[in-house]
Amino acid sequence: MENKWFLSMIQDEFRGGKINLEKTHKLLEKLDIQCNYVHVKSIFKDNDRLKQGRITIEEFRSIYRIIAHREEIVEIFNTYSGNQKFLVEKNLLQFLIQEQYILDMSQNVAFEIIQKYEPIEEVKRAHRMSFEGFIRYMGSSECLIFKPDCGRVYQDMTQPLNDYFISSSHNTYLISDQLLGPSDLWGYVSALVKGCRCLEIDCWDGSQNEPIVYHGYTLTSKLLFKTVIQAIHKYAFLVLKFKVLVRNKKIGTLRETHERKGSNKHGQVEELEEIYQDEIKGSETLIGSEDNPGKEDEIISVAGLPLFKKRKVKVALALSDLVIYTKAEKFRSFQHSRLYQQFNESNSIGETEARKLLKLRAHEFVLHTRRFITRIYPKATRTDSSNFNPQEFWNIGCQMVALNFQTPGLPMDLQNGKFLDNGGSGYILKPHFLRDIKTQFNPNKPPNQSDPVTLTIRLISGIQLPPSNHSSSNKADALVILELFGVPNDQTKQQTRVIKRNAFSPRWNETFTFIIQVPELALMRFVVESQGLITGNEFLGQYTLPVLSMNKGYRRVPLFSRMGESLEPASLFIYVWYVR
């Protein structure tokens, strides 16, 4: 029956005789088999017996089986079919319950999967599944590692704003370095498309009273403020509630703002007295506010005590009155915030200062972020737009960990992976222990009342991995690194052995176990590399996601390039199991 179906699908293509590589690739796609052109080309070459660049129908069948009939899938199918040619609904349901942890016990689940993925009509009508249907199901989005429920907004979205992690970018208008590079609207568009919910717009006076956006006191190029707003208007509300919060310096109280509602504030500018900390040459730097020059000054102390001064800044009243829930307020100390900071005031803290506070006063930091929105930004010396690891600041509940979205690498992989959750909305509800008024949580210490997860991953195989750039065909000396990110006690990495000269179908069959004390904050990053003994390992692809968003069972891990682009069909085939 399968032979008859297969011939009926392909024989028209061979009526004129043999077919070339391009037609072979298109015919595979017609059969719903995703394939990387580089791998098809290599396998085509191996099966073209006469080396004329054209193959027979039998040679095509051989190519199809090499690509589609992976041994590890055949083994699973044979286990549940009893080495028969078909899975009956009962056997398929047994597989779904025992291996894929599908809790719906009804026969309808198996029936629906057969109807969706079985390509042979006679088999489908008999309520059975052939191997052809099984491989299509296993390669589908239903068998991805990321839980489909987490792909929707499922968390409580009615809590105060400070109860959420918020996807945040730094100097969003820059698409290169911080000093000389271009400012571009693409910075805003690409960040918004990635789910970013906190954008940075540095406004300055331009010619003819036209406000401009650029990195002040640098040689970066300039954008018109109005074109930035137009771009945000076009792309910001692909997901969200058509609302914008403006974070800025503010004049007066919320009551005074309310009383001015409806009045004409055009052209009105008022002076605001701002606290800043003086720079004394030769003094010890205790904590540093390291954002852009001219925006915030470095915090300096003598004998551990910061010296504060006051200065006056001008703020447009109309802009000030737009600031309601997110008034920007200078961070002085946790004690000062406890005594004087208002609920609608938020702080920006440079990464170096924040890291020192994290090491010395982690529990106080958690209590601070429980009450106040806290933004962490890169230090000024990151002129190349490099990023810090955001995980250490998520661990203490910082809501806005601002990264340079234009710079690929580990930090942005973690950023993209974390905010996959909750429908990619850019808002993640913080774990209860970062919201609890009586929390004792300290990420630097083992939790008192831990509910750990034991996570086991069997890394079975690779599927059409990207070949090494150093290979003239489709080869790579492939290995996989499993990196766990979270609180310091949970951070670890393990890796497979190297499979030489095989990017098409490397098989590892290696099992890894992780005991995770704080799973609510943990991210798993799968990294595929090609071993390089002289130049170092070559990055081939990665995928990052929250541990608690991982599906159990036989799952496919899609791979993404360094720039965050999908490398489909390149993926890893794994088995996941975890218990609490």
Secondary structure, 3 states (H helix, E strand, C coil): CHHHHHHHHHHHHHCCCCECHHHHHHHHHHCCCCCCHHHHHHHHHHHCCCCCCCECHHHHHHHHHHHHCCHHHHHHHHHHHCCCCEEEHHHHHHHHHHCCCCCCCCHHHHHHHHHHHCCCHHHHHCCEEEHHHHHHHHCCHHHECECHHHHCCCCCCCCCHHHEEECEECCCCECCCCCCCCECHHHHHHHHHCCCCECCCCEECCHHHCCEECCCCCCCCCEEHHHHHHHHHHHHHHCCCCCCCCCECCCCCHHHHHHCCCCCCCCCEEEEEEEEECCCCCCCCCCCCCCCCCCCCCCCEECCEECEEEEEEEEEHHHHHHCCCCEECCCCCHHHHHHHCCCCEEEEEEHHHHHHHHHHCHHHHHHHHHHCCEEEECCCCCCCCCCCCCHHHHCCCCCEEEECCCCCCHHHHHHHHHCCCHHHCCEEECCHHHCCCCCCCCCCCCCCCCCCEEEEEEEEEEECCCCCCCCCCCCCCEEEEEEEECCHHHCEEEECCCECCCCCCCEEEEEEEEEECCHHHCEEEEEEEECCCCCCCEEEEEEEEEHHHECCEEEEEEEECCCCCEEEEEEEEEEEEEEC
